[in-house]
Structures are given as C-alpha cells and as structure tokens.
Amino acid sequence: TLKVNVLGASTATVRGTVNPGGSDTKYWFEYSQNSLSDGSAIKTTSQTAVGNGLVAVSASADLSDLTPKTTYHYRIVTQNSVGVVRGENATFKTK
C-alpha cells in the first residue's frame, strides 16, 4: 500500500512497504508529473537497502523541489537477485 504526506507546496513524503523475500533488497521511488507508463521525465529517489528478511518493512522517501498545485504520479521500485519490480502507480497533489 502506498501513502503520501503532502507537507507543503514543494515537498512530500511518500511511503510504502517492501518484503525482501529472503534476498538482499533495495528500494527507491519513481515520480513524475507525467504518467509513469510513458517513461518521460521520471525522477528517482536515492536507493535504500532493506536487508534480506522475510517480512514486510516500511519504506519512505522525502521529495522536494516539487511544483505547487501539481499532480504527481509515483510508485515504489524494488531490486534484488530476482530482478526489478515496479509497484502500482499512485498520485498526489501538492498544496
């Protein structure tokens, strides 16, 4: 499940969960003013390692330099030895 806290006109915190499934895993978020499916102007957060556990762990990232009163598309992405998995797309609007 993805969640977002819009903190201001140009900042937001995006949240999700990651289950490493027993493999060393890292995550990041992708976001854009455009649909993520078209692949244009996608920005990414820094990658964060979450280890190799077997239970879901919380994931979050702070976004800044966003445009006020704008809808953003975002998703969580994970990578481990199995491959790269992109989560469902969600949206939020800055203040």
Long-range contacts (C-beta under 8 A, 24 or more apart in sequence): 2-74, 2-75, 2-76, 2-87, 2-88, 2-90, 4-74, 4-90, 4-92, 6-92, 6-93, 6-94, 6-95, 8-94, 8-95, 9-66, 9-68, 9-69, 9-94, 9-95, 10-64, 10-65, 10-66, 10-67, 10-68, 10-94, 11-62, 11-63, 11-64, 11-66, 11-94, 12-62, 12-63, 12-66, 12-72, 12-92, 12-94, 13-60, 13-61, 13-62, 13-63, 14-60, 14-61, 14-63, 14-74, 14-76, 14-92, 15-58, 15-59, 15-60, 16-58, 16-59, 16-60, 16-76, 16-87, 17-56, 17-57, 17-58, 17-59, 18-50, 18-56, 18-57, 18-59, 18-76, 18-78, 19-53, 19-54, 19-55, 19-56, 19-57, 20-50, 20-51, 20-52, 20-53, 20-54, 20-57, 20-80, 21-54, 21-80, 21-82, 22-52, 22-53, 22-54, 23-52, 23-80, 23-81, 23-82, 24-49, 24-51, 24-52, 24-80, 24-81, 25-49, 25-50, 25-51, 25-52, 25-78, 25-79, 25-80, 26-50, 26-78, 26-79, 26-80, 27-59, 27-76, 27-77, 27-78, 27-79, 28-61, 28-76, 28-77, 29-61, 29-63, 29-74, 29-75, 29-76, 29-77, 30-74, 30-75, 30-77, 30-86, 31-63, 31-72, 31-73, 31-74, 31-75, 32-72, 32-73, 32-74, 33-67, 33-70, 33-71, 33-72, 33-73, 34-73, 35-73, 35-89, 36-73, 36-74, 36-75, 36-89, 37-89, 44-77, 47-79, 66-94, 67-94, 68-94, 68-95, 69-93, 69-94, 69-95, 70-94
